[in-house]
Amino acid sequence: MTEAARAPAHDTLIQESWSRCRDYGLTHQSSPRFDPPAVGELSALLESRQALVQTTHQEVLPYYGTILANSNCLIMLADDQGRLLQSWGDQRFIEPRQAAGFVAGASWLERYTGTNAIGTALSCGQAVHIQHDEHFLKANRFMTGSASPIFDEQRRMIAVLDVSSDSYLPPAHTLGMVKMMSQSVENRLLLKLFADQYHLLSFNTSLDNLDSPWAGLVVFDEQGHVVSANRRADNLLGHALTYGAIEQLFDVPLQQLLNQPDGQPFSLRTSGHFRFHARVRRPARPAPIQPRDFRPQATPSTPQEPQLHTLSAGDARMDKAVRQAERLLEKDIPILIQGETGAGKEVFVKALHQASSRANQPFIAVNCAAIPAELVESELFGYEKGAFTGASQKGHVGLIRKAHKGTLFLDEIGDMPLRVQARLLRVLQERCVQPLGSSELHPVDVRLVSATNRPLRQDVDSGQFRADLYYRISGLNLELPPLRERSDKQALFQRLWEQHREPHQRAGISREVLELFQHHPWPGNLRQLSSVLRVALAMADDQAIRAEHLPDDFFLDLPTDTTLQARPEPDDLASQYQACGGNISYLARHLGLSRNTLYKRLREQGVRP
Ligand SMILES: Nc1ncnc2c1ncn2[C@@H]1O[C@H](COP(=O)(O)OP(=O)(O)OP(=O)(O)O)[C@@H](O)[C@H]1O
């Protein structure tokens, strides 16, 4: 790519990185903080990344030795947290006062060291070249560097490879080289993981470059399932690879691929009719029939966030709330969401953020009730270093500025102290934040959404909440209905069951439980439903959820005779006991007996041992 073609995207990338640095509270004068880990932590870190370091050192760098030997540069390998694992090459340019950044364990995250090749490649997930003056911190402007992330077999970013120097490095050339090196590391890691047990198809545009790091690599099993592939394969095929059958990618029967002589080049067409040269390597020990799933996955810890339009399953009040929020998606009108605890206010706001053009910008949720009253102000507005006794030496950028360009969600806003309410009002009016102890005003652009489960109008009347702030934050007032009043309850029971079940749990919810759910007052709303279903699914395993799988406290809130309404004919103790899922406390309350008397009767009738 020419420099001219690269320039606009590159400029945007630098501007965005600088803006993140400001959000982190850095200034051009800040000193980099490399935060080296303690000795024990460092050896654990190096031990855990040994395979990566060795592969880079022994199998990749030797190919680039001659190119690098003449260029006074240093090659650095950092992990996914920007921590330096190892460096090779020319250390001469590093002056003693910069040495802390070049020892193993030093962190190059943007948050601590500003815009730099390693940290910025990590933040934006792509290869970058950072020239001297593009570093955010003046202290780092002695160097220039290119870095490229390294992804594992599931396309998770695991490391960054960097080439840096204090002298001029030609951007396009250095960037190209570091990309090639990181692709080489990825390829070697793929081969190590799969070559023994899986078939490897390498393909490229000509016979001569079949061995190059720029060859596409697709790993597949005996049944023709694609189990992994390098990023280059996507580029060559012109689309993100699907992890289905290899026959869908290439216009060739599986049997023909399996019968190709090992390592012999042949020509191949994609299903989109591009022609490539290819080679298949057979495994020494084919994998067992059920391969592990190496496909790229969403991080398991990321819960599935519902989308805005799916939040209502047909309830009229909820439909209206979703419709109104959708209309205001891109408008600069603050929204106040009211609703009982657990009714889904935060889930609603996250969905709103995701549906808006700010989805890739920060979503900052602040629970105003959870921050101690005396800290709300400093947490929200930030402070200069040394602004008050106990303030951190670094200062603090504050949550409002962190939300710059994104969404600021002020949860439990009814619990905000009056003094802080006055300052928040000023920020909303002036759109500027003044940190504690600072005379500087920082402009902010935030989408404000607030929520409360307090009767905020009444709090205004009683003087606990400022009327002027109330009108500022409630441009649109949305009320989320409590679960017990929603007409789409049954659909929600099914939906949440579907969200929480494991793939093998297909038996559903029994009729008796659906009826109990229907009559339950659900004081904890969707949060409670979600928790009850998680317990019940764990208890029921692969059976349908029955009353006996429900947690005890579910029955405490149930209107006294609901359990028996759910089952029309139970007149003897055994069926009543079964109908309430064996819940002794509930049944004793219902029959007006003590728990001991009930135990005795159940024993006498042979219902329980
Ligand atoms: N639409 C939904 N689909 C699935 N689960 C939901 C949904 N809405 C809420 N939940 C579940 O309920 C929990 C609580 O939701 P949320 O935090 O949005 O409630 P809230 O109204 O903000 O509560 P609080 O007022 O106590 O902060 C979520 O963590 C999730 O488990």
The ligand as a Gaussian input file, in Angstrom:
#p B3LYP/6-31G(d) Opt

LIG

0 1
 N      -33.787000      -8.637000      28.862000
 C      -33.153000      -9.483000      29.675000
 N      -32.860000     -10.711000      29.255000
 C      -32.223000     -11.560000      30.074000
 N      -31.851000     -11.291000      31.333000
 C      -32.127000     -10.076000      31.795000
 C      -32.780000      -9.093000      31.003000
 N      -32.928000      -7.989000      31.743000
 C      -32.375000      -8.258000      32.951000
 N      -31.890000      -9.510000      32.977000
 C      -31.249000     -10.191000      34.106000
 O      -31.490000      -9.442000      35.273000
 C      -30.259000      -8.969000      35.840000
 C      -30.462000      -7.585000      36.394000
 O      -30.705000      -6.679000      35.332000
 P      -30.325000      -5.132000      35.463000
 O      -29.021000      -4.993000      36.175000
 O      -30.461000      -4.538000      34.121000
 O      -31.463000      -4.637000      36.425000
 P      -31.672000      -3.184000      37.049000
 O      -33.084000      -2.809000      36.790000
 O      -30.615000      -2.263000      36.534000
 O      -31.460000      -3.503000      38.579000
 P      -31.004000      -2.523000      39.796000
 O      -32.024000      -1.438000      39.897000
 O      -31.026000      -3.427000      40.987000
 O      -29.630000      -2.028000      39.441000
 C      -29.252000      -9.057000      34.715000
 O      -27.955000      -9.246000      35.208000
 C      -29.738000     -10.254000      33.956000
 O      -29.316000     -11.446000      34.608000

